[in-house]
Protein backbone atom coordinates (compact mmCIF):
# COMPACT_ATOMS: atom_id res chain seq x y z
CA UNK A 1 0.00 0.00 0.00
CA UNK A 2 1.35 3.44 -0.91
CA UNK A 3 1.80 5.77 2.03
CA UNK A 4 -0.42 8.83 1.98
CA UNK A 5 1.16 12.24 2.45
CA UNK A 6 -1.09 13.74 5.12
CA UNK A 7 -0.92 17.51 5.53
CA UNK A 8 -2.71 20.41 7.20
CA UNK A 9 -6.20 20.68 5.75
CA UNK A 10 -6.63 16.95 5.01
CA UNK A 11 -10.20 15.87 5.81
CA UNK A 12 -10.51 12.44 7.42
CA UNK A 13 -13.07 10.06 8.84
CA UNK A 14 -11.89 8.30 11.99
CA UNK A 15 -14.18 5.52 13.17
CA UNK A 16 -17.20 7.34 11.77
CA UNK A 17 -16.20 10.82 13.03
CA UNK A 18 -15.23 13.46 10.48
CA UNK A 19 -12.29 15.72 11.22
CA UNK A 20 -9.54 17.84 9.73
CA UNK A 21 -5.78 17.80 10.31
CA UNK A 22 -4.91 21.17 11.84
CA UNK A 23 -1.17 20.70 12.41
CA UNK A 24 1.72 18.33 11.75
CA UNK A 25 4.34 18.06 14.48
CA UNK A 26 7.74 16.48 13.84
CA UNK A 27 9.84 15.57 16.88
CA UNK A 28 13.36 14.25 16.78
CA UNK A 29 15.33 12.19 19.22
CA UNK A 30 18.98 11.29 19.38
CA UNK A 31 19.62 7.60 19.96
CA UNK A 32 22.90 6.81 21.68
CA UNK A 33 23.95 4.07 19.25
CA UNK A 34 21.89 4.94 16.21
CA UNK A 35 20.92 7.71 13.82
CA UNK A 36 18.68 10.67 14.52
CA UNK A 37 15.07 9.46 14.58
CA UNK A 38 12.01 11.55 13.63
CA UNK A 39 8.49 10.88 14.78
CA UNK A 40 5.58 12.63 13.13
CA UNK A 41 2.29 13.38 14.90
CA UNK A 42 -0.93 14.88 13.59
CA UNK A 43 -3.31 17.13 15.51
CA UNK A 44 -6.86 16.39 14.40
CA UNK A 45 -9.88 18.57 15.17
CA UNK A 46 -13.15 16.70 14.80
CA UNK A 47 -16.27 18.50 13.66
CA UNK A 48 -17.96 17.62 16.97
CA UNK A 49 -15.40 19.90 18.71
CA UNK A 50 -12.98 17.27 20.03
CA UNK A 51 -9.24 17.53 19.46
CA UNK A 52 -6.72 14.67 19.42
CA UNK A 53 -3.09 13.95 18.60
CA UNK A 54 -2.09 10.78 16.73
CA UNK A 55 1.28 9.48 15.65
CA UNK A 56 1.91 8.56 12.02
CA UNK A 57 2.41 4.93 13.07
CA UNK A 58 -1.05 4.82 14.69
CA UNK A 59 -2.71 6.38 11.66
CA UNK A 60 -1.04 3.84 9.36
CA UNK A 61 -2.36 0.97 11.51
CA UNK A 62 -5.88 2.44 11.46
CA UNK A 63 -5.69 2.87 7.67
CA UNK A 64 -4.76 -0.80 7.30
CA UNK A 65 -7.72 -1.81 9.51
CA UNK A 66 -10.08 0.40 7.53
CA UNK A 67 -11.25 2.48 10.50
CA UNK A 68 -9.46 5.63 9.30
CA UNK A 69 -10.01 7.06 5.85
CA UNK A 70 -8.87 10.13 3.94
CA UNK A 71 -11.79 12.01 2.34
CA UNK A 72 -9.94 14.94 0.74
CA UNK A 73 -6.41 16.31 0.69
C-alpha distances in whole Angstrom, upper triangle without the diagonal:
4,6,9,13,15,18,22,22,19,20,18,19,19,20,22,23,23,23,22,21,25,24,22,24,23,25,26,27,29,29,32,31,28,26,26,23,22,20,19,20,20,23,23,26,26,28,30,31,29,28,25,23,20,18,15,14,15,14,10,12,13,10,9,12,13,16,14,14,14,17,18,18
4,6,9,12,16,19,20,17,18,17,19,19,21,23,24,22,22,21,20,23,22,20,21,21,23,24,26,28,28,31,30,27,25,24,22,20,19,17,19,19,22,22,25,25,27,30,31,29,27,25,23,19,18,14,14,16,14,11,13,14,11,11,15,15,17,15,14,13,16,16,15
4,7,9,13,16,17,14,16,15,17,17,19,21,22,21,20,18,16,19,18,16,18,17,20,21,23,25,25,29,28,25,23,22,19,16,15,14,15,15,18,18,22,22,25,27,28,26,24,21,19,16,14,10,11,13,11,8,11,13,10,11,14,14,16,13,12,12,15,15,13
4,6,9,13,14,11,13,12,14,15,18,19,19,18,17,15,13,16,16,14,16,16,19,21,24,26,27,31,30,27,24,23,20,17,16,13,14,13,16,16,19,20,22,25,25,24,21,19,18,15,14,10,12,13,10,9,13,13,10,12,15,14,15,12,10,9,12,11,10
4,6,10,12,9,12,13,16,17,20,21,20,18,16,14,12,14,13,11,14,14,17,19,22,25,26,30,29,26,23,21,19,16,14,12,13,12,15,15,18,19,22,25,24,23,21,19,17,15,13,10,13,14,12,11,15,15,13,15,18,17,18,14,13,10,13,12,9
4,7,9,6,9,10,13,14,17,19,17,15,13,10,8,11,10,9,12,13,16,19,22,25,26,30,30,27,24,22,19,16,14,10,10,9,11,11,14,16,18,21,21,19,17,15,14,12,12,9,12,13,10,11,14,14,12,15,17,16,16,12,11,9,11,10,7
4,6,6,9,11,15,16,19,20,18,16,13,10,7,8,8,7,10,12,16,18,22,25,27,31,31,28,25,23,20,16,15,11,11,8,10,11,13,15,17,21,20,19,16,15,14,13,13,11,15,16,13,14,18,17,16,19,21,20,19,15,14,11,13,11,7
4,6,9,11,15,16,20,20,18,15,11,8,5,5,5,7,10,13,17,20,23,26,29,32,34,30,28,25,22,18,17,13,12,9,9,9,11,13,15,18,17,17,14,14,13,14,14,14,17,17,15,17,20,19,18,21,23,21,20,16,15,12,13,11,9
4,6,9,13,15,19,18,16,12,10,6,5,6,8,10,14,17,20,23,27,30,32,36,37,34,31,28,26,22,20,16,14,11,11,10,10,12,13,17,16,16,14,15,15,15,17,16,19,19,16,18,21,19,18,22,23,21,19,16,14,11,11,8,7
4,6,10,12,16,16,14,11,8,6,5,8,10,11,15,17,20,23,27,30,32,35,36,33,30,28,25,21,19,15,14,11,11,9,11,12,13,16,17,16,15,15,14,14,15,14,17,16,13,15,18,16,14,18,19,17,16,12,10,7,8,6,4
4,7,10,13,13,11,7,6,4,7,10,12,14,17,20,23,26,29,32,34,38,39,35,33,31,27,24,21,18,16,12,12,9,10,9,10,14,14,15,14,14,15,15,16,15,18,17,13,16,18,15,14,18,18,16,14,11,9,6,5,5,6
4,6,10,9,8,6,5,6,8,11,13,14,17,20,23,26,28,32,33,37,37,34,32,30,27,23,20,17,15,12,12,9,10,9,10,13,14,14,13,13,13,13,15,14,16,14,11,13,15,12,11,14,15,12,10,7,6,4,5,7,9
4,6,6,5,4,6,9,11,14,16,17,20,22,25,28,30,34,35,38,39,36,34,32,29,26,22,19,17,14,14,10,11,9,10,12,14,13,14,13,14,14,16,15,17,14,11,14,14,11,10,14,13,10,8,6,5,6,7,10,12
4,5,5,6,7,10,11,15,16,17,19,21,23,26,28,32,33,36,37,34,33,31,27,24,21,18,15,13,13,10,11,9,11,12,14,12,12,11,12,11,14,14,15,12,9,12,12,8,9,12,11,9,6,4,7,9,10,13,15
4,6,8,11,14,15,18,20,20,22,25,26,29,31,34,35,38,39,36,35,33,30,27,23,21,18,16,16,13,14,11,13,13,15,14,14,13,15,14,16,16,17,13,12,14,13,9,10,13,10,9,5,6,9,12,13,16,18
4,7,10,13,16,19,21,22,24,27,29,32,34,37,38,41,42,39,38,36,32,30,26,23,21,18,17,14,14,11,11,12,14,14,15,15,17,16,19,19,20,17,15,17,16,12,13,16,13,11,8,8,9,12,12,15,18
4,7,10,13,15,18,19,22,25,27,30,32,36,37,40,41,39,37,35,31,28,25,22,19,16,15,11,10,7,8,8,11,10,12,12,15,15,18,18,20,16,14,17,17,13,14,17,16,13,10,9,10,12,12,14,17
4,7,10,13,16,18,20,23,26,29,32,35,37,40,41,39,37,34,31,27,24,21,18,15,13,10,9,6,6,8,10,11,12,12,15,15,18,18,20,17,14,17,18,14,15,18,17,14,12,10,9,10,9,11,13
4,7,9,12,14,17,20,23,26,29,33,34,38,39,36,34,32,28,25,22,18,15,12,10,6,5,4,5,8,9,9,9,10,12,13,16,16,18,16,13,16,18,15,15,19,18,16,13,11,10,10,10,11,12
4,6,9,11,15,18,21,24,27,31,33,36,37,35,32,30,26,23,20,16,14,10,9,6,5,6,8,11,11,11,10,11,12,12,15,15,18,16,13,16,18,16,16,19,20,18,15,12,11,10,10,9,10
4,6,8,11,14,17,21,24,27,29,33,34,31,29,26,23,19,16,13,10,7,6,4,6,9,11,14,13,12,10,10,10,10,12,12,15,14,12,15,17,15,15,19,20,18,16,13,12,10,12,11,10
4,7,10,14,17,20,23,27,29,33,34,32,29,26,23,20,17,14,11,8,6,6,7,10,12,14,13,12,9,10,10,12,14,14,18,17,15,18,20,19,19,22,23,22,20,16,16,14,15,14,12
4,6,10,13,16,20,23,26,29,31,28,26,22,20,16,14,11,8,6,5,7,9,13,15,18,16,14,11,11,9,11,12,13,16,16,14,17,20,19,19,22,24,23,21,17,18,16,17,16,14
4,7,10,13,17,20,22,26,27,25,22,19,16,12,11,7,6,5,6,9,12,15,18,20,19,17,13,12,9,10,10,10,13,14,13,15,18,18,18,21,22,22,21,17,17,16,18,16,14
4,6,10,13,17,19,23,25,22,20,16,14,10,8,6,5,6,8,11,14,18,21,22,20,18,14,13,9,10,9,10,13,14,14,16,19,19,19,22,24,24,22,19,20,19,21,20,18
4,7,10,14,16,20,21,18,16,12,10,7,6,4,6,9,11,15,18,21,24,26,24,22,18,16,12,12,10,10,13,15,15,16,19,20,20,22,24,25,24,21,22,20,23,22,19
4,7,10,13,16,18,16,14,10,8,6,5,6,8,11,13,17,20,23,26,28,26,23,19,17,13,13,11,12,14,15,16,18,20,21,22,24,26,27,26,23,24,23,26,26,23
4,7,10,13,15,13,10,7,6,4,6,9,11,15,17,20,24,27,30,31,29,27,23,20,17,16,13,14,15,17,19,19,21,23,24,25,27,29,28,26,27,26,29,28,26
4,6,10,12,10,9,6,5,7,8,11,14,17,20,23,26,29,33,34,32,29,25,22,19,18,15,16,16,19,20,21,22,25,26,27,29,30,30,27,29,29,32,31,29
4,6,9,8,7,5,6,9,11,15,17,21,23,27,30,33,36,38,35,33,29,26,22,21,18,19,19,22,24,24,25,28,29,29,31,33,33,31,32,32,35,35,32
4,6,5,6,6,7,11,13,16,19,23,25,28,32,34,38,39,37,34,31,27,24,22,19,19,19,22,24,24,24,27,29,29,31,33,33,31,33,33,36,36,34
4,6,8,9,11,14,16,20,23,26,29,32,35,38,42,43,41,37,34,31,27,26,23,23,22,25,28,27,28,31,32,32,34,36,36,35,37,37,40,40,37
4,7,10,11,15,17,21,24,28,30,34,37,39,43,44,42,39,36,32,29,27,24,24,22,25,28,27,28,31,32,31,34,36,36,35,37,37,40,40,38
4,7,8,12,15,18,21,25,28,31,35,37,41,42,40,37,34,30,27,25,21,21,20,23,25,24,25,28,29,29,31,33,34,32,34,34,37,37,34
4,6,10,13,16,19,23,26,29,33,35,39,40,39,36,32,29,25,23,20,19,19,22,24,23,24,27,28,28,30,32,33,31,32,31,35,34,32
4,7,10,13,17,20,23,26,30,32,36,37,36,33,29,26,22,21,17,17,17,21,22,21,23,26,26,27,30,31,31,29,30,30,33,32,29
4,7,10,13,17,20,23,27,29,33,34,32,30,26,23,19,17,14,13,14,17,18,18,20,22,23,23,26,28,28,25,27,26,30,29,26
4,7,10,13,16,20,23,26,29,31,29,26,23,20,16,14,11,11,12,15,16,16,18,20,21,22,24,25,25,23,24,23,26,26,23
4,7,10,13,16,20,22,26,27,26,23,20,16,13,11,7,7,9,11,12,13,15,17,18,19,21,23,22,19,21,20,24,24,21
4,7,10,13,17,19,23,24,23,20,17,14,10,9,6,6,8,10,10,12,14,15,16,18,20,21,20,17,18,17,20,20,18
4,7,10,13,16,19,21,19,17,13,10,7,5,4,6,9,9,9,12,14,14,15,18,19,19,18,15,17,16,19,19,17
4,6,10,12,16,18,16,14,11,8,6,5,6,7,11,10,9,12,14,14,14,17,18,18,16,13,14,13,16,16,14
4,7,10,13,15,13,11,7,6,4,7,9,11,14,13,11,15,17,15,16,20,20,20,17,14,15,15,16,16,15
4,6,10,11,10,8,6,5,6,8,11,12,15,13,11,15,16,14,15,19,19,18,15,12,13,12,14,14,14
4,7,8,7,6,4,7,9,11,14,16,18,16,15,18,19,17,18,22,21,20,17,14,15,14,15,15,15
4,5,6,5,6,8,11,13,16,17,20,17,15,18,19,16,17,21,20,18,15,13,14,13,13,15,16
4,5,7,9,12,15,16,20,21,23,20,18,22,22,19,20,23,22,20,17,15,15,15,14,15,16
4,6,9,12,15,17,21,22,24,21,20,23,23,20,21,25,23,21,18,17,17,18,17,18,20
4,7,10,14,16,20,22,24,21,20,23,24,21,22,26,25,23,20,18,19,19,19,19,20
4,7,11,13,17,19,21,18,17,21,21,19,20,24,22,21,18,16,18,18,18,20,20
4,7,10,14,16,18,16,15,19,20,17,19,22,22,21,18,16,17,17,18,19,19
4,7,10,13,15,12,12,16,16,15,17,20,19,19,16,14,16,16,18,19,19
4,7,10,12,10,10,14,15,14,16,19,19,19,16,14,16,16,19,19,18
4,7,8,6,7,10,11,11,13,15,16,16,14,12,14,14,17,18,18
4,5,5,6,9,10,11,12,15,16,17,15,13,15,16,19,19,18
4,5,5,6,9,10,10,12,14,15,15,12,14,14,17,18,16
4,6,5,6,9,10,11,13,14,14,12,15,15,19,20,19
4,5,5,6,9,10,11,12,11,10,13,14,18,19,19
4,5,5,6,9,10,10,9,7,9,11,14,16,15
4,5,5,6,9,10,10,9,10,11,15,17,16
4,5,5,6,9,9,9,11,14,17,19,19
4,5,5,6,5,5,8,11,14,17,18
4,5,5,6,5,6,9,12,15,15
4,5,8,8,10,12,15,18,18
4,6,8,10,13,16,19,20
4,6,7,10,13,16,18
4,7,10,13,16,18
4,7,10,13,14
4,6,9,11
4,6,7
4,7
4
